Amino acid sequence: MRRILVVAHRTLGGEHLRQEVQRRLAEGDCSFHLLVPEYHPNDHAWTDGEVRRAAEAVLDEGLASFRELDPTGSTSFTGEVGDVNPVHAVDQLLLRGERYDEIILSTLPPGPSRWLKQDVPHKMAREYTIPITHVVAERVRTLHAP
């Protein structure tokens, strides 16, 4: 069984990502683990508890959304909240001994994407030997506004 890590936050509810997950489901036996890095908003003061709860809400809604793609319930969808830095968040999973056959990284489009400004797709490609699929949202849509 292939294990696929999905790394997303503000784009987790996007159709582009749902389509990518549907493609993997059509390819056969696989499981998914969603990693939602915390998001630190720029437009207001925030607390650690606030950003954690917001990320947990995004994760819960994302898990529910992806589970709808498998009406038989035969696919495992799990998830967790991670470090605000998506590369560090993935590092923490891998250091725990987690193994994945692929990483799907979902970002906002150029311009609004912090992760693209931080060069996250290229950093992950240099850091990991795991195949990485980078998908970009066509427009901003979030499940739960942080």
DSSP file (Angstrom, degrees, kcal/mol; ACC not computed):
  #  RESIDUE AA STRUCTURE BP1 BP2  ACC     N-H-->O    O-->H-N    N-H-->O    O-->H-N    TCO  KAPPA ALPHA  PHI   PSI    X-CA   Y-CA   Z-CA
    1    1 A M              0   0    0      0, 0.0     2,-0.3     0, 0.0    29,-0.2   0.000 360.0 360.0 360.0 131.0    0.0    0.0    0.0
    2    2 A R  E     -a   30   0A   0     27,-1.9    29,-2.5    98,-0.0     2,-0.5  -0.603 360.0-149.4 -78.7 137.1    1.3    3.4   -1.0
    3    3 A R  E     -a   31   0A   0     -2,-0.3    98,-3.2    27,-0.2    99,-1.1  -0.942  14.2-166.6-108.8 126.0    1.4    6.0    1.8
    4    4 A I  E     -ab  32 102A   0     27,-2.8    29,-2.5    -2,-0.5     2,-0.5  -0.949  10.0-151.5-120.2 128.8    1.0    9.6    0.6
    5    5 A L  E     -ab  33 103A   0     97,-2.7    99,-3.4    -2,-0.5     2,-0.6  -0.866   8.9-161.1 -97.8 125.6    1.7   12.7    2.7
    6    6 A V  E     -ab  34 104A   0     27,-2.7    29,-3.4    -2,-0.5     2,-0.6  -0.941   3.9-167.2-108.5 120.9   -0.4   15.8    1.8
    7    7 A V  E     +ab  35 105A   0     97,-3.0    99,-2.6    -2,-0.6     2,-0.3  -0.935  32.6 122.2-111.9 115.1    1.0   19.1    3.0
    8    8 A A        +     0   0    0     27,-1.9    99,-0.1    -2,-0.6    -2,-0.1  -0.984  23.8 166.8-162.6 158.4   -1.4   22.0    2.8
    9    9 A H  S >  S+     0   0    0     97,-0.3     3,-1.7    -2,-0.3   134,-0.3   0.201  83.2  25.0-138.0 -82.3   -3.1   24.7    4.9
   10   10 A R  T 3  S+     0   0    0      1,-0.3   131,-0.4     2,-0.1     3,-0.2   0.677 129.1  45.7 -67.4 -15.7   -4.9   27.5    3.2
   11   11 A T  T >  S+     0   0    0     95,-0.3     3,-2.1     1,-0.1     6,-0.3   0.317  77.8 107.9-105.9   6.5   -5.4   25.4    0.0
   12   12 A L  T <  S+     0   0    0     -3,-1.7    -1,-0.1     1,-0.3    -2,-0.1   0.804  80.8  47.7 -60.2 -31.2   -6.6   22.2    1.7
   13   13 A G  T 3  S+     0   0    0    128,-0.4    -1,-0.3    -4,-0.3   129,-0.1   0.381  87.3 123.3 -89.0   5.9  -10.2   22.7    0.6
   14   14 A G    X>  -     0   0    0     -3,-2.1     4,-1.9   127,-0.2     3,-0.5  -0.363  66.1-133.0 -75.8 146.8   -9.3   23.4   -3.0
   15   15 A E  H 3> S+     0   0    0      1,-0.2     4,-2.7     2,-0.2     5,-0.2   0.834 104.9  64.4 -63.5 -33.6  -10.6   21.5   -5.9
   16   16 A H  H 3> S+     0   0    0      1,-0.2     4,-1.3     2,-0.2    -1,-0.2   0.887 107.6  41.8 -57.6 -39.3   -7.1   21.2   -7.4
   17   17 A L  H <> S+     0   0    0     -3,-0.5     4,-2.3    -6,-0.3    -1,-0.2   0.876 111.2  54.2 -78.1 -39.2   -6.0   19.2   -4.4
   18   18 A R  H  X S+     0   0    0     -4,-1.9     4,-2.5     1,-0.2    -2,-0.2   0.907 108.6  51.0 -60.3 -40.6   -9.2   17.1   -4.3
   19   19 A Q  H  X S+     0   0    0     -4,-2.7     4,-2.1     2,-0.2    -1,-0.2   0.888 108.5  51.4 -63.8 -39.0   -8.6   16.1   -7.9
   20   20 A E  H  X S+     0   0    0     -4,-1.3     4,-1.7    -5,-0.2    -2,-0.2   0.908 111.3  47.1 -65.4 -41.4   -5.0   15.1   -7.1
   21   21 A V  H  X S+     0   0    0     -4,-2.3     4,-2.4     1,-0.2    -2,-0.2   0.900 109.4  54.5 -65.9 -40.8   -6.2   12.9   -4.3
   22   22 A Q  H  X S+     0   0    0     -4,-2.5     4,-2.2     1,-0.2    -2,-0.2   0.885 105.0  54.3 -60.3 -38.4   -8.9   11.4   -6.5
   23   23 A R  H  X S+     0   0    0     -4,-2.1     4,-1.2     2,-0.2    -1,-0.2   0.917 109.2  47.5 -61.3 -42.8   -6.2   10.5   -9.1
   24   24 A R  H  X S+     0   0    0     -4,-1.7     4,-0.6     1,-0.2     3,-0.3   0.901 110.0  52.6 -66.3 -39.4   -4.2    8.6   -6.4
   25   25 A L  H >< S+     0   0    0     -4,-2.4     3,-0.9     1,-0.2    -1,-0.2   0.895 108.1  51.5 -61.6 -39.2   -7.4    6.8   -5.2
   26   26 A A  H 3< S+     0   0    0     -4,-2.2    -1,-0.2     1,-0.2    -2,-0.2   0.768 101.3  62.9 -68.6 -25.5   -8.0    5.7   -8.8
   27   27 A E  H 3< S-     0   0    0     -4,-1.2     2,-0.3    -3,-0.3    -1,-0.2   0.665 113.8-106.6 -75.6 -15.9   -4.5    4.3   -9.1
   28   28 A G  S << S+     0   0    0     -3,-0.9    -1,-0.3    -4,-0.6     2,-0.1  -0.847  70.8  16.7 129.2-163.7   -5.1    1.8   -6.4
   29   29 A D  S    S+     0   0    0     -2,-0.3   -27,-1.9    -3,-0.1     2,-0.3  -0.233  72.0 135.1 -57.4 115.2   -4.4    0.9   -2.8
   30   30 A C  E     -a    2   0A   0    -29,-0.2    46,-0.5    -2,-0.1     2,-0.3  -0.978  38.6-145.7-154.6 163.8   -3.1    3.9   -0.8
   31   31 A S  E     -a    3   0A   0    -29,-2.5   -27,-2.8    -2,-0.3     2,-0.4  -0.943  15.9-143.2-131.8 157.3   -3.5    5.8    2.4
   32   32 A F  E     -ac   4  77A   0     44,-3.0    46,-2.5    -2,-0.3     2,-0.5  -0.952   9.7-167.4-126.3 139.9   -3.2    9.5    3.1
   33   33 A H  E     -ac   5  78A   0    -29,-2.5   -27,-2.7    -2,-0.4     2,-0.5  -0.989  17.2-148.9-123.4 120.9   -1.8   11.5    6.0
   34   34 A L  E     -ac   6  79A   0     44,-3.0    46,-2.4    -2,-0.5     2,-0.5  -0.769   8.5-165.9 -92.5 129.4   -2.6   15.2    6.0
   35   35 A L  E     -ac   7  80A   0    -29,-3.4   -27,-1.9    -2,-0.5    46,-0.2  -0.967   2.7-171.2-115.5 116.9   -0.1   17.6    7.5
   36   36 A V  E     - c   0  81A   0     44,-2.5    46,-2.0    -2,-0.5   -27,-0.2  -0.880  12.5-150.4-111.1  99.5   -1.4   21.1    8.2
   37   37 A P  E     - c   0  82A   0      0, 0.0    47,-0.2     0, 0.0    46,-0.2  -0.400  31.3 -99.8 -63.8 144.3    1.3   23.5    9.2
   38   38 A E        -     0   0    0     44,-2.1     2,-0.5    47,-0.1    14,-0.1  -0.250  33.9-138.4 -60.4 155.2    0.2   26.2   11.5
   39   39 A Y        -     0   0    0     12,-0.3    15,-0.1    -3,-0.1    16,-0.1  -0.981   6.8-156.1-122.9 122.4   -0.5   29.6    9.9
   40   40 A H        -     0   0    0     -2,-0.5     8,-0.0    44,-0.1    -2,-0.0  -0.858  21.9-139.0 -98.9 106.6    0.6   32.8   11.6
   41   41 A P        -     0   0    0      0, 0.0     3,-0.2     0, 0.0     5,-0.1  -0.280   9.7-155.2 -67.3 149.7   -1.7   35.6   10.2
   42   42 A N  S    S+     0   0    0      1,-0.1     3,-0.0     3,-0.1    -2,-0.0   0.568  83.8  68.6 -94.9 -13.4   -0.2   39.0    9.4
   43   43 A D  S    S+     0   0    0      1,-0.1     2,-0.3     2,-0.0    -1,-0.1   0.485 107.0  13.0 -93.8  -1.5   -3.3   41.0    9.9
   44   44 A H  S    S-     0   0    0     -3,-0.2     2,-0.1     0, 0.0    -1,-0.1  -0.988  84.0 -86.7-162.8 160.8   -3.8   40.7   13.6
   45   45 A A        -     0   0    0     -2,-0.3     2,-0.3    -3,-0.0    -3,-0.1  -0.470  50.5-173.6 -68.6 145.6   -2.1   39.7   16.9
   46   46 A W        -     0   0    0     -2,-0.1     2,-0.3    -5,-0.1    -6,-0.0  -0.923  18.9-134.4-139.8 162.6   -2.5   36.0   17.6
   47   47 A T     >  -     0   0    0     -2,-0.3     4,-2.1     1,-0.1     5,-0.2  -0.785  29.8-113.5-112.9 161.3   -1.7   33.5   20.3
   48   48 A D  H  > S+     0   0    0     -2,-0.3     4,-2.1     1,-0.2     5,-0.2   0.901 119.3  52.4 -58.5 -40.7   -0.2   30.0   19.9
   49   49 A G  H  > S+     0   0    0      1,-0.2     4,-2.6     2,-0.2    -1,-0.2   0.884 107.1  52.4 -63.4 -38.8   -3.5   28.5   21.0
   50   50 A E  H  > S+     0   0    0      2,-0.2     4,-2.4     1,-0.2    -2,-0.2   0.944 111.8  43.8 -63.3 -48.9   -5.4   30.5   18.4
   51   51 A V  H  X S+     0   0    0     -4,-2.1     4,-2.2     1,-0.2   -12,-0.3   0.854 113.9  51.9 -68.5 -32.6   -3.2   29.3   15.5
   52   52 A R  H  X S+     0   0    0     -4,-2.1     4,-2.5    -5,-0.2    -1,-0.2   0.943 111.2  46.2 -66.1 -47.5   -3.2   25.8   16.8
   53   53 A R  H  X S+     0   0    0     -4,-2.6     4,-2.2     1,-0.2    -2,-0.2   0.896 112.3  51.4 -62.8 -39.7   -7.1   25.7   17.0
   54   54 A A  H  X S+     0   0    0     -4,-2.4     4,-2.1     2,-0.2    -1,-0.2   0.922 111.3  47.1 -63.8 -43.2   -7.4   27.2   13.6
   55   55 A A  H  X S+     0   0    0     -4,-2.2     4,-2.6     1,-0.2    -2,-0.2   0.886 110.6  52.4 -65.9 -38.2   -5.0   24.6   12.1
   56   56 A E  H  X S+     0   0    0     -4,-2.5     4,-2.7     2,-0.2    -1,-0.2   0.883 108.6  50.8 -63.9 -38.0   -6.9   21.8   13.9
   57   57 A A  H  X S+     0   0    0     -4,-2.2     4,-2.3     2,-0.2    -2,-0.2   0.908 110.4  48.8 -65.6 -41.8  -10.2   23.1   12.4
   58   58 A V  H  X S+     0   0    0     -4,-2.1     4,-2.7     2,-0.2    -2,-0.2   0.924 112.2  49.7 -61.9 -44.4   -8.7   23.1    8.9
   59   59 A L  H  X S+     0   0    0     -4,-2.6     4,-2.9     2,-0.2     5,-0.2   0.941 110.4  49.0 -60.1 -49.0   -7.4   19.6    9.4
   60   60 A D  H  X S+     0   0    0     -4,-2.7     4,-2.0     1,-0.2    -1,-0.2   0.918 114.6  44.8 -58.9 -44.8  -10.8   18.3   10.6
   61   61 A E  H  X S+     0   0    0     -4,-2.3     4,-2.3     2,-0.2    -1,-0.2   0.882 113.1  51.6 -67.8 -37.8  -12.6   19.9    7.7
   62   62 A G  H  X S+     0   0    0     -4,-2.7     4,-2.6    -5,-0.2     5,-0.2   0.916 109.0  49.8 -64.3 -43.6   -9.9   18.6    5.3
   63   63 A L  H  X S+     0   0    0     -4,-2.9     4,-2.4     1,-0.2    -2,-0.2   0.924 112.1  48.3 -60.6 -44.4  -10.2   15.0    6.6
   64   64 A A  H  X S+     0   0    0     -4,-2.0     4,-1.3    -5,-0.2    -1,-0.2   0.912 111.7  50.4 -62.2 -42.3  -14.0   15.2    6.2
   65   65 A S  H  < S+     0   0    0     -4,-2.3     4,-0.4     1,-0.2     3,-0.2   0.916 113.1  44.4 -63.1 -44.6  -13.7   16.5    2.7
   66   66 A F  H >< S+     0   0    0     -4,-2.6     3,-1.4     1,-0.2     4,-0.4   0.860 107.0  59.1 -71.0 -34.9  -11.2   13.8    1.6
   67   67 A R  H >< S+     0   0    0     -4,-2.4     3,-1.3     1,-0.3     6,-0.2   0.816  96.1  64.0 -64.1 -28.1  -13.2   11.0    3.2
   68   68 A E  T 3< S+     0   0    0     -4,-1.3    -1,-0.3     1,-0.2    -2,-0.2   0.756  92.0  65.0 -63.7 -23.5  -16.1   12.0    1.0
   69   69 A L  T <  S+     0   0    0     -3,-1.4    -1,-0.2    -4,-0.4    -2,-0.2   0.662 101.8  50.7 -73.8 -15.8  -14.0   11.0   -2.0
   70   70 A D    X   +     0   0    0     -3,-1.3     3,-1.8    -4,-0.4    -1,-0.2  -0.750  64.2 176.7-123.9  82.5  -14.0    7.4   -0.8
   71   71 A P  T 3  S+     0   0    0      0, 0.0    -1,-0.1     0, 0.0    -2,-0.1   0.733  79.1  60.9 -62.2 -21.7  -17.6    6.4   -0.2
   72   72 A T  T 3  S-     0   0    0      1,-0.0    -2,-0.0     0, 0.0     0, 0.0   0.716  99.1-136.7 -76.5 -19.4  -16.6    2.8    0.7
   73   73 A G    <   +     0   0    0     -3,-1.8    -1,-0.0    -6,-0.2    -5,-0.0   0.690  66.5 125.7  73.2  17.2  -14.5    4.1    3.6
   74   74 A S        +     0   0    0      2,-0.1     2,-0.4    -4,-0.0    -1,-0.1   0.625  49.8  82.0 -85.4 -12.5  -11.7    1.7    2.6
   75   75 A T  S    S-     0   0    0     -5,-0.2     2,-0.5    -8,-0.1   -44,-0.2  -0.774  78.3-129.0 -96.6 136.3   -9.0    4.3    2.4
   76   76 A S        -     0   0    0    -46,-0.5   -44,-3.0    -2,-0.4     2,-0.5  -0.725  24.5-177.1 -85.5 124.8   -7.2    5.6    5.5
   77   77 A F  E     +c   32   0A   0     -2,-0.5     2,-0.2   -46,-0.2   -44,-0.2  -0.975  14.3 158.7-121.2 114.7   -7.2    9.3    6.0
   78   78 A T  E     +c   33   0A   0    -46,-2.5   -44,-3.0    -2,-0.5     2,-0.3  -0.735   9.8 171.2-124.0 174.7   -5.3   10.5    9.0
   79   79 A G  E     -c   34   0A   0    -46,-0.3     2,-0.3    -2,-0.2   -44,-0.2  -0.994  15.6-166.0-174.0 171.3   -3.7   13.9    9.8
   80   80 A E  E     -c   35   0A   0    -46,-2.4   -44,-2.5    -2,-0.3     2,-0.3  -0.980  30.4-104.3-161.3 163.2   -2.0   16.2   12.2
   81   81 A V  E     -c   36   0A   0     -2,-0.3     2,-0.2   -46,-0.2   -29,-0.0  -0.748  43.1-173.3 -91.9 142.6   -1.0   19.8   12.7
   82   82 A G  E     -c   37   0A   0    -46,-2.0   -44,-2.1    -2,-0.3     7,-0.1  -0.680  31.4 -55.3-129.0-177.3    2.6   20.7   12.3
   83   83 A D        -     0   0    0    -46,-0.2     6,-0.2    -2,-0.2    -1,-0.2  -0.152  51.2-113.0 -55.4 150.8    5.2   23.4   12.6
   84   84 A V  S    S+     0   0    0    -47,-0.2    -1,-0.1     4,-0.1   -44,-0.1   0.813 106.8  72.9 -58.8 -31.7    4.5   26.7   10.8
   85   85 A N  S  > S-     0   0    0      1,-0.2     4,-2.5   -46,-0.0     5,-0.2  -0.782  77.4-153.1 -85.7 114.4    7.5   26.0    8.5
   86   86 A P  H  > S+     0   0    0      0, 0.0     4,-2.1     0, 0.0     5,-0.2   0.826  93.0  53.4 -62.4 -32.0    6.3   23.2    6.2
   87   87 A V  H  > S+     0   0    0      2,-0.2     4,-2.5     1,-0.2     5,-0.1   0.935 111.8  45.1 -67.1 -44.5    9.8   21.8    5.6
   88   88 A H  H  > S+     0   0    0      2,-0.2     4,-2.4     1,-0.2    -1,-0.2   0.883 110.2  55.7 -64.3 -37.5   10.4   21.5    9.4
   89   89 A A  H  X S+     0   0    0     -4,-2.5     4,-1.4    -6,-0.2    -2,-0.2   0.917 110.4  44.2 -61.6 -43.6    6.9   20.0    9.8
   90   90 A V  H  X S+     0   0    0     -4,-2.1     4,-2.5     2,-0.2     5,-0.2   0.911 110.3  56.4 -67.1 -41.9    7.8   17.2    7.3
   91   91 A D  H  X S+     0   0    0     -4,-2.5     4,-2.8     1,-0.2     5,-0.2   0.920 104.3  53.3 -53.0 -45.6   11.2   16.8    9.0
   92   92 A Q  H  X S+     0   0    0     -4,-2.4     4,-1.1     1,-0.2    -1,-0.2   0.883 109.3  48.2 -61.6 -38.9    9.5   16.1   12.3
   93   93 A L  H  <>S+     0   0    0     -4,-1.4     5,-1.8     2,-0.2     3,-0.5   0.942 113.6  46.3 -64.0 -47.1    7.4   13.4   10.8
   94   94 A L  H ><5S+     0   0    0     -4,-2.5     3,-1.4     1,-0.2    -2,-0.2   0.856 107.5  56.7 -67.4 -34.9   10.3   11.7    9.1
   95   95 A L  H 3<5S+     0   0    0     -4,-2.8    -1,-0.2     1,-0.3    -2,-0.2   0.785 100.5  59.6 -66.6 -25.8   12.4   11.9   12.2
   96   96 A R  T 3<5S-     0   0    0     -4,-1.1    -1,-0.3    -3,-0.5    -2,-0.2   0.564 126.4-103.4 -75.2  -8.3    9.7   10.0   14.0
   97   97 A G  T < 5 +     0   0    0     -3,-1.4    -3,-0.2     1,-0.3    -2,-0.1   0.534  67.6 155.0  97.0   7.8   10.3    7.2   11.5
   98   98 A E      < -     0   0    0     -5,-1.8     2,-0.4     1,-0.0    -1,-0.3  -0.440  27.9-153.8 -66.9 142.5    7.2    7.9    9.4
   99   99 A R        -     0   0    0     -2,-0.1     2,-0.3   -95,-0.0    -1,-0.0  -0.970  13.8-179.2-123.9 135.7    7.6    6.6    5.8
  100  100 A Y        -     0   0    0     -2,-0.4   -96,-0.2     1,-0.1     3,-0.1  -0.969  26.7-153.4-134.0 148.8    5.9    8.0    2.7
  101  101 A D  S    S+     0   0    0    -98,-3.2     2,-0.3    -2,-0.3   -97,-0.2   0.631  84.9   7.6 -91.7 -17.5    6.0    7.0   -1.0
  102  102 A E  E     -b    4   0A   0    -99,-1.1   -97,-2.7    28,-0.1     2,-0.5  -0.981  59.7-144.1-160.7 149.7    5.0   10.5   -2.2
  103  103 A I  E     -bd   5 132A   0     28,-2.5    30,-3.1    -2,-0.3     2,-0.6  -0.988  10.3-160.3-117.1 128.3    4.5   14.0   -0.9
  104  104 A I  E     -bd   6 133A   0    -99,-3.4   -97,-3.0    -2,-0.5     2,-0.5  -0.948  11.5-166.6-106.0 116.1    1.8   16.2   -2.4
  105  105 A L  E     -bd   7 134A   0     28,-2.8    30,-2.8    -2,-0.6     2,-0.5  -0.908   0.3-164.4-106.0 122.8    2.5   19.8   -1.6
  106  106 A S  E     + d   0 135A   0    -99,-2.6   -97,-0.3    -2,-0.5     2,-0.3  -0.928  13.8 172.0-112.6 127.0   -0.3   22.3   -2.2
  107  107 A T  E     - d   0 136A   0     28,-2.3    30,-2.8    -2,-0.5     6,-0.1  -0.841  35.6-104.2-126.9 163.7    0.4   26.0   -2.4
  108  108 A L        -     0   0    0     -2,-0.3     3,-0.1    28,-0.2     8,-0.1  -0.337  57.1 -84.9 -69.9 167.0   -1.4   29.2   -3.2
  109  109 A P     >  -     0   0    0      0, 0.0     4,-1.5     0, 0.0    -1,-0.2  -0.266  61.7 -71.2 -70.4 164.7   -0.5   30.7   -6.6
  110  110 A P  T  4 S+     0   0    0      0, 0.0     4,-0.1     0, 0.0    26,-0.0  -0.270 119.5  35.7 -54.5 143.0    2.5   33.0   -7.0
  111  111 A G  T  4 S+     0   0    0      2,-0.3     6,-0.1    -3,-0.1    -3,-0.0  -0.736 121.7  39.5 110.2 -80.6    1.9   36.3   -5.3
  112  112 A P  T  4 S+     0   0    0      0, 0.0     2,-0.6     0, 0.0    -4,-0.1   0.653  91.9 104.6 -77.4 -11.8   -0.2   35.4   -2.3
  113  113 A S     X  -     0   0    0     -4,-1.5     4,-1.5     1,-0.2    -2,-0.3  -0.569  44.3-175.9 -79.1 115.2    1.8   32.2   -1.5
  114  114 A R  H  > S+     0   0    0     -2,-0.6     4,-2.0     2,-0.2    -1,-0.2   0.883  87.1  57.4 -67.0 -39.2    4.2   32.5    1.4
  115  115 A W  H  4>S+     0   0    0      1,-0.2     5,-2.8     2,-0.2    -1,-0.2   0.857 106.3  47.7 -65.4 -34.9    5.5   29.0    0.7
  116  116 A L  H >45S+     0   0    0      3,-0.2     3,-1.4     1,-0.2    -1,-0.2   0.898 109.9  52.7 -70.9 -38.4    6.5   29.9   -2.8
  117  117 A K  H 3<5S+     0   0    0     -4,-1.5    -2,-0.2     1,-0.3    -1,-0.2   0.838 110.6  48.4 -62.6 -31.6    8.2   33.0   -1.6
  118  118 A Q  T 3<5S-     0   0    0     -4,-2.0    -1,-0.3    -5,-0.1    -2,-0.2   0.409 113.1-123.6 -87.2   1.5   10.1   30.8    0.9
  119  119 A D  T <>5 +     0   0    0     -3,-1.4     4,-2.4    -5,-0.2    -3,-0.2   0.822  52.7 160.0  61.5  34.9   11.0   28.4   -2.0
  120  120 A V  H  >< +     0   0    0     -5,-2.8     4,-2.7     1,-0.2     5,-0.3   0.889  65.3  55.0 -58.2 -45.2    9.4   25.5   -0.1
  121  121 A P  H  > S+     0   0    0      0, 0.0     4,-2.0     0, 0.0    -1,-0.2   0.924 113.7  41.6 -57.8 -42.5    8.9   23.2   -3.2
  122  122 A H  H  > S+     0   0    0      2,-0.2     4,-2.1    -3,-0.2    -2,-0.2   0.880 112.9  53.6 -72.3 -37.2   12.6   23.4   -4.1
  123  123 A K  H  X S+     0   0    0     -4,-2.4     4,-2.0     2,-0.2    -1,-0.2   0.920 111.1  46.6 -61.6 -42.6   13.8   23.1   -0.5
  124  124 A M  H  X S+     0   0    0     -4,-2.7     4,-2.6     1,-0.2    -2,-0.2   0.908 110.0  53.3 -65.6 -41.0   11.7   19.9   -0.2
  125  125 A A  H  < S+     0   0    0     -4,-2.0    -1,-0.2    -5,-0.3    -2,-0.2   0.870 113.7  42.9 -62.5 -36.1   13.0   18.6   -3.5
  126  126 A R  H  < S+     0   0    0     -4,-2.1    -1,-0.2     1,-0.1    -2,-0.2   0.830 117.9  46.4 -75.6 -32.1   16.6   19.1   -2.3
  127  127 A E  H  < S+     0   0    0     -4,-2.0     2,-0.3    -5,-0.2    -2,-0.2   0.844 110.5  47.8 -80.6 -36.8   15.9   17.7    1.2
  128  128 A Y     <  -     0   0    0     -4,-2.6     4,-0.1    -5,-0.1    -1,-0.0  -0.808  54.3-154.2-117.5 148.0   14.0   14.5    0.5
  129  129 A T  S    S+     0   0    0     -2,-0.3    -1,-0.1     2,-0.1    -4,-0.1   0.468  70.5 107.4 -90.3  -4.7   14.4   11.6   -1.9
  130  130 A I  S    S-     0   0    0      1,-0.1   -28,-0.1   -28,-0.0    -2,-0.1  -0.548  84.9-104.0 -72.3 134.3   10.6   11.1   -1.7
  131  131 A P        -     0   0    0      0, 0.0   -28,-2.5     0, 0.0     2,-0.5  -0.371  38.7-153.5 -59.2 137.1    8.9   12.1   -5.0
  132  132 A I  E     -d  103   0A   0    -30,-0.2     2,-0.6    -4,-0.1   -28,-0.2  -0.963  11.1-163.2-120.3 128.0    7.1   15.4   -4.5
  133  133 A T  E     -d  104   0A   0    -30,-3.1   -28,-2.8    -2,-0.5     2,-0.6  -0.953  11.0-158.3-107.5 120.6    4.1   16.6   -6.5
  134  134 A H  E     -d  105   0A   0     -2,-0.6     2,-0.4   -30,-0.2   -28,-0.2  -0.886  10.8-175.7-103.0 120.1    3.5   20.3   -6.3
  135  135 A V  E     -d  106   0A   0    -30,-2.8   -28,-2.3    -2,-0.6     2,-0.5  -0.921  10.6-150.9-115.3 143.7    0.0   21.5   -7.0
  136  136 A V  E     -d  107   0A   0     -2,-0.4   -28,-0.2   -30,-0.2     2,-0.1  -0.941  17.2-122.0-118.6 130.8   -1.0   25.1   -7.1
  137  137 A A        -     0   0    0    -30,-2.8     3,-0.1    -2,-0.5  -126,-0.0  -0.424  11.0-145.2 -65.9 140.3   -4.5   26.5   -6.3
  138  138 A E  S    S+     0   0    0      1,-0.2     2,-0.3    -2,-0.1    -1,-0.1   0.824  83.6   2.1 -75.8 -31.5   -6.1   28.4   -9.1
  139  139 A R  S    S-     0   0    0      2,-0.1     2,-0.4  -128,-0.1    -1,-0.2  -0.963  91.8 -85.9-148.6 163.5   -7.7   30.7   -6.7
  140  140 A V        +     0   0    0     -2,-0.3     2,-0.3    -3,-0.1  -129,-0.1  -0.588  52.9 154.7 -77.2 124.5   -7.7   31.2   -2.9
  141  141 A R        -     0   0    0     -2,-0.4  -128,-0.4  -131,-0.4     2,-0.4  -0.917  16.1-173.7-148.3 121.8  -10.3   29.0   -1.1
  142  142 A T        -     0   0    0     -2,-0.3     3,-0.2     1,-0.1  -132,-0.1  -0.886  25.6-144.5-117.1 150.8   -9.9   27.9    2.4
  143  143 A L  S    S+     0   0    0     -2,-0.4     2,-0.4  -134,-0.3    -1,-0.1   0.908  96.6  14.9 -72.9 -43.9  -12.0   25.6    4.5
  144  144 A H  S    S-     0   0    0    -90,-0.1    -1,-0.3   -89,-0.0   -86,-0.1  -0.953  84.3-128.3-137.6 112.0  -11.6   27.6    7.7
  145  145 A A              0   0    0     -2,-0.4  -135,-0.0    -3,-0.2   -87,-0.0  -0.445 360.0 360.0 -64.8 120.7  -10.3   31.1    7.5
  146  146 A P              0   0    0      0, 0.0    -1,-0.2     0, 0.0   -92,-0.1   0.492 360.0 360.0 -72.7 360.0   -7.4   31.4    9.9
